[in-house]
Amino acid sequence: MPNKKCESCLMPFSKDPGTRESEQYCSYCFQNGKLTYEGNDVKEFKKHSYDAMRAKGMGQVKAKFFTWMIGFAPRWKK
């Protein structure tokens, strides 16, 4: 059974506006055959994600909630 959410940012695949190249990651997190953020600092990834959500017009409270949720994604579990 394929994953229903991105393993990096937890975005539901049903909300992904792009074309996914991976069964594990959304079109924002995985492009051109690799992860767009290759580091392992979840705080840095959260900041990048929050800024991107806000730039796309998402409200502050909603963006903060989704940013908080990123910490629960399989990619960031220790």
N, C-alpha and C positions, 0 to 999 in steps of 0.2 A: 504494500500500500504506500503510495507516494506521500511525502510530507505535505502538510497543509499550510505551513508557515515557514518563513525564512529562518534558517538556523543561526543567523547572525543578528538580525534586527527584529525578528518575530512578526514581520509584516505578513498578513494573510496573502497567500498567492492569488486569491480571488480579487485582491485590491491592487495587484501589481500592474501598472500601466504599460510596462515594457514587455519585451520578449525574453523569457528566461532561457539561459544557457545551461542551467544546472538544476538538478532535482532537489538540491539542498538549499539553494540561495535565490533570493529575488534578483530582479534585473538591476537594481541599484547596487547591491552588494557584490555581484559577480558579473564582470564584463570582460570580453576579449580573452576568455579562458582562464581568468584568475580573479581572486578577490580584489575589490577596489581598495579596501583597507587591509593591508597585509600585516600590520602590526598586531600586537597582542595587549595593548593598553585599552581596556574597556572604557576608562574615563575619557580618553582622547576620541575613541569611536563614538561615544555618547555625545560629546560636544559637536563633532562633525555631523552626526545625524540630526541633532536638535537644530543646528544652524540650517541644514538642508530643508527640514520640515517647515521651519519658519519662513525661509526664502520662497517656498512653494505656496505660502499663504495660510498655513495651518495656525490656528490660535495658540497662544502661549500655554494655556493650561493643558490642552490636548497634547501638544508637543512635549511638554514636560512629563506627562503621564507615559506616553509611548517611549520616551527616552529612559525613564525609570525601568520600564519593562524589559529593555534590552539586556539588562544584567541577568535575566533569567533564561536567556537564549542558550541553547546547547553549546554554541561556540565559546561562550564566556564562562561556562561552568568550570570550576577548578577540580 
